[in-house]
Amino acid sequence: MITLRQLTALHWIERLGTFERAAEHLHTTQSAISKRVQELESTTGLQLFDRSQRGARLTAAGEELLIIAREILSLADRITSLKDGTQVITRRLRLGVTELTALTWLPRLIARLVKDFPGLTVEPEVDMSRTLHEKLMDDLVDLIIIPDTFTAPEVTAVPLAIVENAWMAAPGLIGHSGVVGLAELAKYPVLVQGKRSGSGLFVNKWLGALGIDLPKTLSSDSLTAMLGLTAAGLGVTYLPLECFRPLVDEGKLTIIKTDPELPPVPYMAMYRNDRPSAFVTEVASRAVELCDFSRQLQS
């Protein structure tokens, strides 16, 4: 079996040039150093030193092994440093979010995570809810933030927030400012998110339960595209109320009051519970603390 003592001997022999100097540095005898090298050669089946040359000259195989040995010794030092509290832990977080989170509080979340976990590398992925859930199940992301539309026994879902939605359109598209029935609203082109959208699935399920059919729909996987198309007067759509209220205040969009009103959409932080990770659990707790869909591009 290869040991750290053998690899350490190899490192210092090459660094100091002789077995004798390595032994002196390691506070042992030259014979002990020679024995470690012999054991290492026996275990690996490699000749590590060119004994036809004077001094401690590594063979080509010895040089290759030395590179690996130093990597192993570096990792061993990092493990020891964890116990001493002197090593900054290097972590990677594969974080999946939908467009709404990316437009609102994702910058604030990432800034907090980087502050709280020095050495953290965040790999964000912005996609549709169904795609993110599939990637979570395939272990391609560590944690996702999506509407509560998918469940699985191996996934823990932590409640984050309830997002209030409203029907919106360009000013003047709807002829009056009173309450509009859903059947009347369905006479207009309706801009909807695709079948991979969590909020789209949520709203479509709600409409189906009410028996409302939307004969004129324009579908887009992009929330930003839906926003632009709606502002251009191409139809009505459902949007998070507080996040896009500034566009209403600026006169670019108008809120359509309906009876019944749109249901709120619950958002969750989801992660696999069959791959226990205290770190991912901590990330979910930060998400609970910082979640805020009311304002865009929070810092």
GUSEBA-469708 format. One record per residue (C-alpha): residue in one letter; x, y, z. Coordinates in steps of 0.001 Angstrom, whole numbers, plus 500000, padded with zeros to 6 digits. Layout:
BEGIN
AXYZ
...
This chain:
BEGIN
M500000500000500000
I501271503457499097
T501634505709502134
L501990509455502647
R505390508832504291
Q506657507207501102
L505368510056498933
T506792512632501328
A510216510964501073
L510044511062497282
H509143514755497355
W512021515771499623
I514618513617497899
E513878515369494633
R513648518784496299
L516917518508498283
G518868516364495835
T520024513470498041
F518645510762500325
E520827512074503112
R519466515623503005
A515901514336502803
A516502512171505870
E517928515126507762
H514973517318506842
L512472514639507901
H514363513916511136
T515012510284510307
T517839508122509005
Q519061507649505459
S518299503947505679
A514702504736506648
I514358506984503608
S515862504306501376
K513404501764502770
R510429504033501982
V511627504403498392
Q512127500640498049
E508616500016499385
L507189502584496969
E509000500982494039
S507834497533495098
T504201498641495412
T504097500542492128
G506357498198490147
L508279501251488930
Q511959502116489100
L511888505648490455
F515588506545490517
D518305506101487902
R520939504256489905
S523487504462487085
Q523790508185487783
R525394509908490726
G522976511622493086
A519247511160493273
R518161511337489626
L514530510446488921
T513599508231485999
A510843509314483637
A508419507127485590
G509683508658488813
E509001512157487522
E505436511179486585
L504845509647489984
L506297512723491692
I503695514956490015
I500896512744491325
A502564512455494738
R502632516217495160
E498941516463494267
I498140513838496902
L500280515588499517
S498566518892498739
L495146517296499229
A496317515768502505
D497414519222503684
R494001520627502817
I492273517880504807
T494476518644507805
S493765522353507424
L490031521706507690
K490555520414511198
D492658523456512074
G490160525865510541
T492843527448508353
Q491720526174504958
V489170528013502843
I486783525323501637
T486373525302497875
R482765524599496945
R480720524552493754
L477002525299493646
R475041524369490540
L472025526637490964
G468993526446488683
V466476529308488564
T463678530497486329
E463713533851484568
L461691535612487266
T464260534818489957
A467089535885487635
L465315539213487038
T464700539930490717
W466654538610493694
L469258536267492175
P472032538931492264
R471409539477495984
L471379535737496683
I474670535139494875
A476328538083496627
R475249536704500015
L476394533166499238
V479819534328498071
K480148536380501257
D479026533597503595
F480998530811501866
P484466532058500827
G485849530004497969
L482383529297496585
T481897529077492821
V478286529558491726
E477286528039488398
P473834529518487688
E471522528081485072
V468410529941483924
D465801527718482298
M462197526587482338
S460816524889485460
R460314521460483896
T463824521455482434
L465346522457485772
H463389519763487609
E464586517154485109
K468179518295485624
L467740518065489394
M466495514489489038
D469489513701486780
D471850515226489386
L472977517942486963
V472103520765489375
D472247520930493177
L469312523201493951
I466523524784491916
I464077527621492557
I460818527082490665
P457027527251491120
D455509524425493134
T454318522335490202
F456533519229490389
T456938516703493186
A459094513634493787
P459687511613496969
E463460512114496722
V463136515899496503
T462784518267499452
A460733521386498642
V461272524399500907
P458565527113500630
L459974530520499632
A457221532944498658
I453790533375497120
V453843535429493912
E450687537424493168
N449864537577489459
A447606539831487409
W446344539953483864
M447977542798481975
A447797544341478530
A448849547426476652
P446710550476477514
G443614550663475313
L443578547018474234
I440612546246476501
G437726548590475758
H436716549307479369
S438321549528482785
G435792547490484746
V435942543890485884
V436306541456482987
G435010537894483037
L437441535173482008
A435189534105479138
E435332537647477769
L439090537811478299
A439464534631476253
K438194536510473194
Y441531538317473030
P444849536765472024
V446466535480475225
L450248535336475561
V451189532252477583
Q454388530578478644
G455127527145477176
K454442523720478635
R457832523671480356
S456963526743482433
G455989526125486042
S453819529229486312
G452328528442482894
L451367524954484043
F449938526406487246
V447728528935485426
N446670526468482736
K445588523960485381
W443574526678487121
L441880527716483862
G441113524081483051
A439468523582486435
L437210526554485659
G436379525187482221
I437960528172480460
D439379527526476996
L441813529933475358
P441271529614471598
K443758532362470694
T447141531852472308
L450685532907471527
S453267530815473365
S456766531812474413
D459296530254476764
S460682533692477575
L459120535900480232
T460949538907478790
A459589538169475321
M456042537883476689
L456510541233478386
G457635542906475170
L454875541356473067
T452256542426475598
A453569545996475714
A453406545985471910
G449655545363472117
L449612541830470703
G447450540407473466
V446900539977477192
T449084537968479524
Y449579537114483191
L452560538671484957
P453888538919488535
L452108541979489866
E454653543658492118
C457671542975489922
F456134544687486898
R454025547319488642
P456584550022487646
L455606549405484002
V451987550003484976
D452966553229486775
E454844554334483634
G451767553730481483
K453328550962479422
L450969548287480746
T447570548274482395
I446124545841484911
I443003543963483857
K440708543173486769
T439069539801486361
D436513537719488175
P437831535387489435
E441307536791489977
L444424534857489074
P445638532486491790
P448973533226493482
V451866530964492491
P453951529393495299
Y457706529169494728
M459986526563496264
A463663525820496693
M464150522162495789
Y467057519790496340
R467634516046496467
N467158514505499916
D468805511240498866
R472139513069498484
P472536514644501939
S474451517925501905
A474583520346504818
F475850522996502414
V472877522747500040
T470542522875503044
E472293526095504114
V471832527532500617
A468106526783500835
S467917528613504165
R469616531668502602
A467049531527499807
V464208531570502355
E465769534614504017
L466438536624500844
C463588535636498528
D461864538752497168
F460036538801493823
S458773542366494204
R461685544303492669
Q463928543813489667
L467722543392489797
Q468164543593493541
S471713544120494767
